[in-house]
Amino acid sequence: MPPTTAPHTAEHTKIGFIGLGIMGTPMVRNLLAAGYRVTAFDLDPARVKSVVGDGAEGASSIPEAVRDADVVITMVPASPQVEEVILHEGGVLEHIRAGGLVIDMSSITPQTSVDVAKAAAAKGVQVLDAPVSGGEAGAVEGVLSIMVGGERETFEAAAPVLGTLGRTIVLCGPHGSGQTVKAANQLIVAVNIQAVAEAVVFLEKSGVDLEAALDVLNGGLAGSTVLTRKKESILAGDFRPGFKIDLHHKDMGIVTDAARNVGAAVPAGALLAQLVGSLRQQGDGGLDHSALVRGVRRLSGEKTEV
């Protein structure tokens, strides 16, 4: 059966969704709210049960989630999990119908996305790599930035699905391009958070009204989405994860490896990779990446509890 290029609208599309973490669960809820039929699977049955309560069908295995699906979305932590879920025995490519579409929204290496696309093409299956930015809040609000790699026809067919999950949706180039842009995104975000963290500690130690200072900074050229989204939680010392240090550690490894492979110098990225890795080794891997401020406080002689 040749691949379909018809738009994947809610009326005519059944979705299998694999990976119900911080990002995946609200994404499923947005798909359900838009009228899509969703069958969801996660290794944690409690997560599956939570979205079944919202109207999804629950699956106890990948084959069950993929069966009869027109589109399969994967949202898992890293390349090894993507390979296991999509490529390995019992995975998505073994069970999805010919002509189906796999949208991998995980943040992984560009090469893994290229490998998945090659394996899928051999089975007559379409693929997009479509990692996202915006964190948990963006997933909940359905306003994620989605950077996509793949064929234009496939991208256009997937537009209704992607439009349910995000606001800024851009085809960045061939397979793997979405992941390359996501790596650049994670570099920019890490540098921004570190700059905010250093400014926060500098202001605190100077005795300035921190909230007032951050308000005025955010109104000028120093303003950023990072400062807007993270200001209140930093002020409150609330580092519950919207995006974990553990995951940003993985992403900084992708950045530095991919940059080395193409001969690009990323000195700030290399430094941030070390700072994020250090914070993880200090026991803060499960905290939000805004917890980089804790690392700056420690470097500045303050004691913070793990």
C-alpha positions as CSV (number, residue, x, y, z in Angstrom):
1,M,0.0,0.0,0.0
2,P,1.5,3.4,-0.9
3,P,1.9,6.0,1.8
4,T,-1.2,8.2,2.2
5,T,-0.8,12.0,1.9
6,A,-4.4,12.8,3.1
7,P,-4.5,15.1,6.1
8,H,-4.6,13.2,9.4
9,T,-7.7,14.9,10.8
10,A,-9.5,14.0,14.0
11,E,-12.5,12.5,12.1
12,H,-10.4,10.0,10.2
13,T,-7.4,9.3,12.3
14,K,-6.7,6.8,15.1
15,I,-3.5,7.5,17.1
16,G,-1.3,5.2,19.1
17,F,0.7,7.1,21.7
18,I,3.7,5.6,23.5
19,G,5.3,7.4,26.4
20,L,3.1,9.1,29.1
21,G,5.6,11.2,31.0
22,I,5.6,14.9,32.0
23,M,5.2,15.8,28.3
24,G,3.3,12.8,26.9
25,T,0.3,12.8,29.2
26,P,-0.8,16.4,28.5
27,M,-0.2,15.9,24.8
28,V,-2.6,12.9,24.9
29,R,-5.2,15.0,26.7
30,N,-4.9,17.7,24.0
31,L,-5.4,15.1,21.2
32,L,-8.4,13.8,23.0
33,A,-9.9,17.3,23.5
34,A,-9.5,17.8,19.7
35,G,-11.5,14.7,19.0
36,Y,-8.8,12.2,18.1
37,R,-9.2,8.6,19.1
38,V,-6.1,7.7,21.1
39,T,-4.8,4.4,22.3
40,A,-2.0,5.0,24.9
41,F,0.8,2.9,26.3
42,D,3.4,3.4,29.0
43,L,5.5,1.1,31.1
44,D,3.8,2.5,34.1
45,P,0.2,1.2,34.2
46,A,-0.9,4.1,36.5
47,R,0.0,6.6,33.7
48,V,-2.1,4.7,31.3
49,K,-5.0,4.6,33.7
50,S,-4.8,8.4,34.1
51,V,-5.4,9.1,30.4
52,V,-8.0,6.3,30.2
53,G,-9.9,8.5,32.7
54,D,-9.7,11.3,30.1
55,G,-11.2,9.2,27.3
56,A,-8.2,7.3,25.8
57,E,-8.1,3.6,25.2
58,G,-5.5,1.9,27.3
59,A,-3.0,-0.6,26.0
60,S,-0.9,-3.1,27.8
61,S,1.8,-3.4,25.1
62,I,3.3,-1.7,22.1
63,P,1.5,-4.0,19.6
64,E,-1.8,-3.2,21.3
65,A,-1.2,0.5,21.1
66,V,-0.1,0.3,17.4
67,R,-2.8,-2.0,16.1
68,D,-5.1,-0.3,13.6
69,A,-3.4,3.1,14.3
70,D,-3.0,5.5,11.4
71,V,-0.4,7.6,13.3
72,V,1.9,6.4,16.1
73,I,3.5,9.1,18.3
74,T,6.4,8.3,20.5
75,M,7.6,10.5,23.4
76,V,10.3,8.7,25.3
77,P,13.5,9.8,27.1
78,A,16.4,9.1,24.7
79,S,17.8,7.3,21.7
80,P,18.1,3.8,23.4
81,Q,14.4,4.0,24.3
82,V,13.4,5.1,20.7
83,E,15.4,2.2,19.2
84,E,13.8,-0.2,21.6
85,V,10.2,1.1,21.1
86,I,10.4,1.5,17.3
87,L,13.1,-0.7,15.8
88,H,13.5,-3.7,18.1
89,E,11.5,-6.9,18.0
90,G,7.9,-6.3,19.1
91,G,8.3,-2.6,18.3
92,V,6.3,-0.1,16.3
93,L,7.7,-1.0,12.9
94,E,6.8,-4.6,13.4
95,H,3.2,-3.9,14.0
96,I,2.2,-0.6,12.3
97,R,0.4,-1.0,9.0
98,A,2.1,-0.2,5.7
99,G,1.4,3.5,4.8
100,G,1.1,4.5,8.5
101,L,3.0,7.4,10.0
102,V,5.4,7.4,12.9
103,I,6.0,10.8,14.6
104,D,8.8,10.6,17.0
105,M,8.6,13.6,19.4
106,S,11.5,12.5,21.7
107,S,14.7,14.4,21.9
108,I,17.4,12.1,20.5
109,T,20.5,12.1,18.3
110,P,20.0,13.2,14.7
111,Q,21.6,9.9,13.5
112,T,19.0,7.9,15.4
113,S,16.2,9.7,13.6
114,V,18.0,9.0,10.3
115,D,18.3,5.3,11.2
116,V,14.6,5.1,12.1
117,A,13.6,6.8,8.9
118,K,15.6,4.3,6.8
119,A,14.2,1.3,8.6
120,A,10.6,2.7,8.3
121,A,11.1,3.3,4.5
122,A,12.0,-0.3,4.0
123,K,8.6,-1.2,5.4
124,G,6.6,1.4,3.6
125,V,6.1,3.5,6.7
126,Q,6.4,7.3,6.8
127,V,8.4,9.0,9.6
128,L,8.8,12.5,11.0
129,D,11.3,13.4,13.7
130,A,9.4,16.2,15.6
131,P,11.0,17.1,18.9
132,V,9.5,19.9,20.9
133,S,10.3,22.9,23.1
134,G,8.2,24.6,25.7
135,G,8.3,22.3,28.6
136,E,5.4,20.9,30.6
137,A,3.5,24.2,30.5
138,G,3.8,24.3,26.7
139,A,2.5,20.7,26.5
140,V,-0.4,21.5,28.8
141,E,-1.4,24.6,26.9
142,G,-0.8,23.1,23.5
143,V,1.6,25.8,22.5
144,L,4.8,23.8,22.0
145,S,7.4,24.7,19.4
146,I,7.8,21.7,17.1
147,M,10.8,21.4,14.9
148,V,10.3,18.7,12.3
149,G,12.5,16.6,10.0
150,G,11.2,14.6,7.1
151,E,9.4,14.8,3.7
152,R,7.2,17.8,3.0
153,E,4.2,15.7,1.9
154,T,4.3,13.8,5.1
155,F,4.7,17.0,7.2
156,E,1.7,18.5,5.5
157,A,-0.4,15.4,6.1
158,A,0.6,15.5,9.8
159,A,-0.2,19.2,10.2
160,P,-3.6,18.7,11.9
161,V,-2.1,16.4,14.5
162,L,0.9,18.7,15.1
163,G,-1.3,21.7,15.2
164,T,-3.2,20.2,18.1
165,L,0.0,20.0,20.1
166,G,1.9,23.1,19.2
167,R,1.7,26.7,18.0
168,T,5.1,27.1,16.1
169,I,5.5,24.2,13.8
170,V,8.3,24.3,11.2
171,L,9.7,21.8,8.7
172,C,13.4,22.2,9.2
173,G,14.7,19.9,6.5
174,P,15.2,16.1,5.8
175,H,15.2,13.4,8.4
176,G,17.3,14.3,11.5
177,S,16.9,18.0,10.9
178,G,14.3,18.4,13.6
179,Q,16.7,16.8,16.1
180,T,19.6,19.0,15.0
181,V,17.4,22.1,15.6
182,K,16.3,20.7,19.0
183,A,19.9,20.3,20.0
184,A,20.5,24.0,19.1
185,N,17.4,24.8,21.1
186,Q,18.7,23.0,24.2
187,L,22.1,24.8,23.9
188,I,20.3,28.2,23.8
189,V,18.0,27.3,26.7
190,A,20.8,26.0,28.9
191,V,22.9,29.2,28.3
192,N,19.8,31.3,29.1
193,I,19.0,29.5,32.3
194,Q,22.7,29.7,33.4
195,A,22.7,33.5,32.7
196,V,19.5,33.9,34.7
197,A,20.9,31.8,37.5
198,E,24.1,33.8,37.7
199,A,22.2,37.1,37.7
200,V,19.9,35.9,40.4
201,V,22.8,35.0,42.7
202,F,24.6,38.2,41.9
203,L,21.4,40.2,42.8
204,E,20.7,38.3,45.9
205,K,24.3,38.8,47.2
206,S,24.0,42.5,46.4
207,G,20.9,42.9,48.6
208,V,18.7,44.0,45.7
209,D,14.9,43.4,45.7
210,L,15.1,40.3,43.6
211,E,11.5,40.2,42.4
212,A,11.6,43.9,41.3
213,A,15.0,43.4,39.6
214,L,13.8,40.4,37.6
215,D,10.6,42.3,36.6
216,V,12.5,45.3,35.2
217,L,15.2,43.0,33.5
218,N,12.4,41.0,31.8
219,G,11.0,44.2,30.4
220,G,14.2,45.1,28.4
221,L,16.7,43.4,26.2
222,A,17.6,40.9,28.9
223,G,14.0,39.6,28.9
224,S,13.4,36.1,27.7
225,T,11.0,33.2,27.6
226,V,13.2,31.5,30.2
227,L,12.9,34.4,32.6
228,T,9.2,34.7,32.0
229,R,8.5,31.0,32.6
230,K,11.0,30.4,35.4
231,K,11.0,33.6,37.4
232,E,8.2,32.6,39.9
233,S,9.5,29.1,40.5
234,I,13.0,30.4,41.1
235,L,11.7,33.1,43.5
236,A,9.7,30.4,45.4
237,G,12.6,27.9,45.4
238,D,10.3,25.5,43.6
239,F,12.2,23.2,41.4
240,R,9.6,20.5,40.7
241,P,10.5,19.3,37.2
242,G,8.9,20.7,34.1
243,F,12.1,19.5,32.3
244,K,14.6,17.5,34.4
245,I,18.3,18.2,34.8
246,D,18.8,14.5,33.9
247,L,17.2,15.1,30.5
248,H,19.0,18.3,29.8
249,H,22.3,16.5,30.7
250,K,21.4,14.0,27.9
251,D,20.6,16.8,25.5
252,M,23.9,18.6,26.2
253,G,25.7,15.4,25.3
254,I,23.8,15.4,22.0
255,V,24.7,19.0,21.4
256,T,28.4,18.6,22.0
257,D,28.7,15.3,20.0
258,A,26.7,16.6,17.1
259,A,28.7,19.9,17.0
260,R,32.0,17.9,17.0
261,N,30.7,15.7,14.2
262,V,30.2,18.8,11.9
263,G,33.2,20.7,13.1
264,A,31.3,23.5,14.9
265,A,32.8,25.1,18.0
266,V,30.4,25.4,21.0
267,P,32.6,26.6,23.9
268,A,29.6,27.8,25.9
269,G,27.9,24.6,25.2
270,A,30.8,22.6,26.4
271,L,30.9,24.6,29.7
272,L,27.2,24.2,30.2
273,A,27.5,20.5,29.6
274,Q,29.9,20.3,32.5
275,L,27.8,22.5,34.8
276,V,24.6,20.5,34.1
277,G,26.6,17.3,34.6
278,S,28.0,18.5,37.8
279,L,24.6,19.4,39.1
280,R,23.3,16.0,38.3
281,Q,26.3,14.4,40.1
282,Q,25.4,16.5,43.2
283,G,22.0,14.8,43.3
284,D,19.8,17.3,41.6
285,G,19.2,15.3,38.4
286,G,15.5,14.9,39.2
287,L,14.9,18.7,39.6
288,D,13.9,21.2,37.0
289,H,16.7,22.6,34.8
290,S,16.1,26.0,36.5
291,A,17.9,24.4,39.4
292,L,21.1,25.5,37.7
293,V,20.7,28.4,40.2
294,R,21.5,25.9,43.0
295,G,24.8,25.1,41.3
296,V,25.7,28.8,41.1
297,R,24.8,29.3,44.8
298,R,27.1,26.4,45.7
299,L,29.9,27.9,43.6
300,S,29.3,31.1,45.5
301,G,29.8,29.5,48.8
302,E,26.2,28.8,49.8
303,K,25.0,25.5,51.2
304,T,21.9,24.0,49.6
305,E,20.3,20.8,50.6
306,V,20.1,17.9,48.1
